[in-house]
Amino acid sequence: MKKLIAMCLLVTPLFATAAFAQGASAPAAAEKSGKTAQQEKMAACSKANKGKKGDEYKKAQSECLSASGPAPAAEPKTQQEKMAACAKANKGKKGDEYKKAQSECLSAKPAT
């Protein structure tokens, strides 16, 4: 019995170390998944030039990436992003006017 308790006391720190190591690496992995401005611009240009092939695609990508200023704004993808964009567009409106504008904005279909 004493050997069993001693063995448990010796092995427990090994398991605890592994558990704490996994918890510490999770935030670091989340930070690595964030895109830089250049990566976002490349993604937006790639999306804008979808369907083009070969030299036409390369030329369009080159022009898009070398264009000064921010990448072309894409439509909000998630519901949360769409709500934020609508709230920003309807800033300054109050009460029923705000609710109506938000409803119209959120139910509007994106232009394709």
N, C-alpha and C positions, 0 to 999 in steps of 0.2 A: 504494500500500500504506500509506504514511504517512497519507494522508487517511482511509483506512478505519479505521485504528487510532485516529486523532484523533476521528473521528465516533463510534466505539464508546465512547470515554472520555467524550464529552460526553452521550451518550444514556443510558448506564447509570445515572447518578444519578436520572434521571427515572423510570425503571422501579422502581428501588429505593425511591424515595419513595412511589410508589403502593402498593407491596407492604407497606411498613411502616404506611401509613395504614389499610389494610384490617385488618391485625392489631390495631391499637389500637382500632378501633371495634367489634370483635366482643364484648369483654367489656361494653362500655357497652350494647350491644343486649341482651345477656343480662340485665342488671340491670333494664332497662326492662320486660321481659316478666314479672317477678315481680308477683304480685297483692298489693294491700293488704288489710288486714283487712275494710274496707268492701266491696271488690270480691268477696272470698270470701263474705261474708255475703249480698250481693246474688245471687251465683250459687247459693248454697244455698237461698235463699228462692225463687228462680225455679224451681229444680229441684223443690222441695217443692210448688209451686203449678202444676206443669205439668198441662195439661188443662183448666184453668179459663179462662173467657172473659170479656171485657168488664169490667163493674163488679165481678163476683165476684173476678176476678183482681186488679184494682187494690186492692180492699179487703184481700184476703189478703196481697198484697205489702206493703201499708202496715202491717198488723198485725205481720207477720213482721219487717220492717225496723225498726220502732219498738220491738220487744220488747227489754228490757234483757238484757244478758249475751251470751255468744257465740252464733253461729249454730248451728242444730241440726247435730250431728255427722253427716257423711255416711260411708257405708261406705268403707273404704280402696279406692282405685281401682286402684293398681298392685300388682304382686306385692311389690315392695319395701316399700310402705306397709303392706300386709297383714302382712308378716313383722315389721315394727317394732311394729305394734299387738299381735300375738300374743306377741312377746317381752316387751313391757311387761306384758301380762296374766299371763304365766307367770313373772314375776320372782320369784326366791326358790326356785324348784323346782330340783332337781339331778338329774343323770344321766338314768336311764331315765324317771323321772317327767316331767322337762322335755321330753324327746324325744317322749313320748307326748302330752303336752298340746299341744306345738307342732304335731304331726301332726294332731291332732283340730281344732285351731283353724284351721290353714291349709286343711284339706279341708272345713271347714264352709261351707255355702252361706249367703250373706247373706239375711236375712229381707226379704221384699218385701211 
